């Protein structure tokens, strides 16, 4: 996968991720274009969620209103 399946900006979504998992640090939430698998691997290890579940969850966070 090359691109995050989200609407809006990653910084906005990452704040919501951090709200849900306060123990995640900035390095855990670092996303570099084209390196989505690295981000998903880190989140998978730290949250215990499967990649498919994470993708769905991140997509949902990006669609939710503040």
C-alpha angles and dihedrals in degrees: 000000000000105000135044111252094228138115116228128011128333093226090060093047093044090057088057090048090052090049089056094042108027092177091068113102131209092265091054089053098044112127122190118190110262092016100089092131091061091053093046092048091053093047091046091054094044100042102031091230122134118247094250090051091049092050091051092045094048091048090051092049090053092053096046118096121236 
